[in-house]
């Protein structure tokens, strides 16, 4: 199922977010979500073994996309404050 369509707002498809720092240590890199993260995020949210530890039910790709879009919009909102 292709969830990117002609009605997807450009701000949702934006790759880089302005104002959100990247934090790095020797073993970890923490950064904003990117569009290219979607397949991995959707797989994570659909994996019952992973969700066993998160206490949630598996999500389909559409729900994962909506949640990732929400997280990215919150990053933009918080980055402007």
ChimeraX commands (.cxc) that place a marker at each C-alpha (Angstrom):
marker #1 position 0.00,0.00,0.00 radius 0.5
marker #1 position 1.42,3.37,-1.01 radius 0.5
marker #1 position 0.51,5.96,1.60 radius 0.5
marker #1 position 2.20,8.91,-0.09 radius 0.5
marker #1 position -0.26,10.58,-2.37 radius 0.5
marker #1 position -0.91,13.83,-4.23 radius 0.5
marker #1 position -2.87,15.19,-1.26 radius 0.5
marker #1 position -0.06,14.64,1.26 radius 0.5
marker #1 position 0.89,18.12,2.53 radius 0.5
marker #1 position 4.43,19.23,1.63 radius 0.5
marker #1 position 5.26,19.88,5.27 radius 0.5
marker #1 position 4.65,16.20,6.02 radius 0.5
marker #1 position 7.00,15.18,3.23 radius 0.5
marker #1 position 9.72,17.58,4.37 radius 0.5
marker #1 position 12.93,15.66,5.04 radius 0.5
marker #1 position 14.87,17.93,7.40 radius 0.5
marker #1 position 13.49,19.75,10.42 radius 0.5
marker #1 position 15.00,23.07,11.40 radius 0.5
marker #1 position 16.06,23.74,14.95 radius 0.5
marker #1 position 16.06,20.19,16.32 radius 0.5
marker #1 position 19.57,19.28,17.51 radius 0.5
marker #1 position 21.37,16.01,16.85 radius 0.5
marker #1 position 22.75,14.42,20.00 radius 0.5
marker #1 position 25.59,11.93,19.69 radius 0.5
marker #1 position 27.53,9.71,22.04 radius 0.5
marker #1 position 29.94,6.91,21.33 radius 0.5
marker #1 position 27.07,4.41,21.06 radius 0.5
marker #1 position 23.99,6.45,20.18 radius 0.5
marker #1 position 22.85,9.03,17.64 radius 0.5
marker #1 position 19.57,10.80,18.44 radius 0.5
marker #1 position 18.03,12.89,15.66 radius 0.5
marker #1 position 14.69,13.94,14.22 radius 0.5
marker #1 position 12.66,11.45,12.28 radius 0.5
marker #1 position 13.11,11.56,8.53 radius 0.5
marker #1 position 10.84,10.41,5.74 radius 0.5
marker #1 position 13.41,7.71,5.01 radius 0.5
marker #1 position 12.80,6.28,8.52 radius 0.5
marker #1 position 9.23,5.35,7.70 radius 0.5
marker #1 position 9.73,1.73,6.59 radius 0.5
marker #1 position 11.75,0.92,9.70 radius 0.5
marker #1 position 9.28,2.75,11.96 radius 0.5
marker #1 position 6.32,0.91,10.40 radius 0.5
marker #1 position 8.10,-2.43,10.81 radius 0.5
marker #1 position 8.84,-1.65,14.46 radius 0.5
marker #1 position 5.20,-0.66,15.15 radius 0.5
marker #1 position 3.96,-3.87,13.45 radius 0.5
marker #1 position 6.28,-6.31,15.23 radius 0.5
marker #1 position 4.42,-8.14,18.03 radius 0.5
marker #1 position 7.71,-9.09,19.70 radius 0.5
marker #1 position 8.75,-5.43,19.98 radius 0.5
marker #1 position 5.29,-4.32,21.05 radius 0.5
marker #1 position 5.28,-6.92,23.78 radius 0.5
marker #1 position 7.59,-4.54,25.67 radius 0.5
marker #1 position 5.70,-1.38,24.71 radius 0.5
marker #1 position 2.30,-2.71,25.77 radius 0.5
marker #1 position 0.59,-1.91,22.49 radius 0.5
marker #1 position -1.12,-3.69,19.60 radius 0.5
marker #1 position 0.48,-3.88,16.13 radius 0.5
marker #1 position -0.25,-0.98,13.80 radius 0.5
marker #1 position -0.81,-1.04,10.06 radius 0.5
marker #1 position 1.32,1.18,7.80 radius 0.5
marker #1 position -1.34,3.90,7.59 radius 0.5
marker #1 position -1.51,4.28,11.36 radius 0.5
marker #1 position 2.29,4.28,11.59 radius 0.5
marker #1 position 2.42,7.02,8.94 radius 0.5
marker #1 position -0.12,9.16,10.80 radius 0.5
marker #1 position 1.79,8.78,14.06 radius 0.5
marker #1 position 5.15,9.57,12.45 radius 0.5
marker #1 position 3.58,12.65,10.81 radius 0.5
marker #1 position 2.23,13.70,14.21 radius 0.5
marker #1 position 5.64,13.28,15.85 radius 0.5
marker #1 position 7.31,15.31,13.13 radius 0.5
marker #1 position 4.71,18.09,13.40 radius 0.5
marker #1 position 5.29,18.22,17.16 radius 0.5
marker #1 position 9.04,18.52,16.55 radius 0.5
marker #1 position 8.39,21.49,14.27 radius 0.5
marker #1 position 6.00,23.08,16.77 radius 0.5
marker #1 position 8.36,22.65,19.72 radius 0.5
marker #1 position 11.32,23.79,17.63 radius 0.5
marker #1 position 9.55,27.13,17.03 radius 0.5
marker #1 position 8.83,27.82,20.70 radius 0.5
marker link #1:1,2 radius 0.2
marker link #1:2,3 radius 0.2
marker link #1:3,4 radius 0.2
marker link #1:4,5 radius 0.2
marker link #1:5,6 radius 0.2
marker link #1:6,7 radius 0.2
marker link #1:7,8 radius 0.2
marker link #1:8,9 radius 0.2
marker link #1:9,10 radius 0.2
marker link #1:10,11 radius 0.2
marker link #1:11,12 radius 0.2
marker link #1:12,13 radius 0.2
marker link #1:13,14 radius 0.2
marker link #1:14,15 radius 0.2
marker link #1:15,16 radius 0.2
marker link #1:16,17 radius 0.2
marker link #1:17,18 radius 0.2
marker link #1:18,19 radius 0.2
marker link #1:19,20 radius 0.2
marker link #1:20,21 radius 0.2
marker link #1:21,22 radius 0.2
marker link #1:22,23 radius 0.2
marker link #1:23,24 radius 0.2
marker link #1:24,25 radius 0.2
marker link #1:25,26 radius 0.2
marker link #1:26,27 radius 0.2
marker link #1:27,28 radius 0.2
marker link #1:28,29 radius 0.2
marker link #1:29,30 radius 0.2
marker link #1:30,31 radius 0.2
marker link #1:31,32 radius 0.2
marker link #1:32,33 radius 0.2
marker link #1:33,34 radius 0.2
marker link #1:34,35 radius 0.2
marker link #1:35,36 radius 0.2
marker link #1:36,37 radius 0.2
marker link #1:37,38 radius 0.2
marker link #1:38,39 radius 0.2
marker link #1:39,40 radius 0.2
marker link #1:40,41 radius 0.2
marker link #1:41,42 radius 0.2
marker link #1:42,43 radius 0.2
marker link #1:43,44 radius 0.2
marker link #1:44,45 radius 0.2
marker link #1:45,46 radius 0.2
marker link #1:46,47 radius 0.2
marker link #1:47,48 radius 0.2
marker link #1:48,49 radius 0.2
marker link #1:49,50 radius 0.2
marker link #1:50,51 radius 0.2
marker link #1:51,52 radius 0.2
marker link #1:52,53 radius 0.2
marker link #1:53,54 radius 0.2
marker link #1:54,55 radius 0.2
marker link #1:55,56 radius 0.2
marker link #1:56,57 radius 0.2
marker link #1:57,58 radius 0.2
marker link #1:58,59 radius 0.2
marker link #1:59,60 radius 0.2
marker link #1:60,61 radius 0.2
marker link #1:61,62 radius 0.2
marker link #1:62,63 radius 0.2
marker link #1:63,64 radius 0.2
marker link #1:64,65 radius 0.2
marker link #1:65,66 radius 0.2
marker link #1:66,67 radius 0.2
marker link #1:67,68 radius 0.2
marker link #1:68,69 radius 0.2
marker link #1:69,70 radius 0.2
marker link #1:70,71 radius 0.2
marker link #1:71,72 radius 0.2
marker link #1:72,73 radius 0.2
marker link #1:73,74 radius 0.2
marker link #1:74,75 radius 0.2
marker link #1:75,76 radius 0.2
marker link #1:76,77 radius 0.2
marker link #1:77,78 radius 0.2
marker link #1:78,79 radius 0.2
marker link #1:79,80 radius 0.2
marker link #1:80,81 radius 0.2
view
